[in-house]
Amino acid sequence: MNLHIEVACPEGMLFQGNCYLAVVPASSGEIGVMDNHESFLANLKEGEIKIFDNQNNLLKAIPVKSGFAEMQNSKLIILVN
């Protein structure tokens, strides 16, 4: 599990750690993100951020209304409302 992910909202940090796969509800459709994914910046729509371990077990599901996701250097930063 090499992808580092941070999910934050105005109230504080919702998740911080490493995972194998994160799926985010982008406005253009769901994006699956793994380690070494190309850099991107995406608007998020209402849905769920799903975080998985390397056995494909769901570690956490975080409901979101809107937000932004930025992937850079194997680090995924997500800001949500």
Residue pairs with C-beta under 8 A, 6 or more apart in sequence:
1 18
1 19
1 20
1 53
1 54
2 18
2 20
2 35
2 74
3 18
3 19
3 20
3 21
3 22
3 33
3 34
3 35
3 37
3 74
3 75
3 76
4 17
4 18
4 74
4 75
4 76
5 15
5 16
5 17
5 18
5 19
5 22
5 51
5 75
5 76
5 77
5 78
6 13
6 15
6 16
6 75
6 76
6 77
6 78
7 13
7 14
7 15
7 16
7 49
7 62
7 78
7 80
8 14
8 77
8 78
8 79
8 80
9 79
9 80
9 81
10 81
14 62
14 80
15 51
15 60
15 62
19 51
19 52
19 53
19 59
20 34
20 35
20 52
20 53
20 54
20 56
21 32
21 33
21 34
21 51
21 52
21 56
22 32
22 33
22 49
22 50
22 51
22 52
22 76
23 30
23 31
23 32
23 33
23 49
23 50
23 52
24 30
24 31
24 33
24 42
24 44
24 49
24 69
24 76
24 78
25 44
25 45
25 46
25 47
25 48
25 49
25 64
26 42
26 43
26 44
26 45
26 69
27 42
27 43
27 44
27 45
28 42
30 47
31 40
31 42
31 69
33 69
33 71
33 76
35 74
36 74
37 71
37 74
37 76
38 71
39 70
39 71
39 72
39 73
40 69
40 70
40 71
41 68
41 69
41 70
41 71
42 68
42 69
42 70
43 66
43 67
43 68
44 64
44 66
44 67
44 68
44 69
44 78
44 80
45 66
46 64
46 65
46 66
47 63
47 64
48 61
48 62
48 63
48 64
49 60
49 61
49 62
49 64
49 78
49 80
50 58
50 60
50 61
51 58
51 59
51 60
51 61
51 62
52 58
52 59
53 59
62 80
64 80
64 81
65 80
65 81
66 80
66 81
67 78
67 79
67 80
67 81
68 78
68 79
69 76
69 77
69 78
70 76
70 77
70 78
71 77
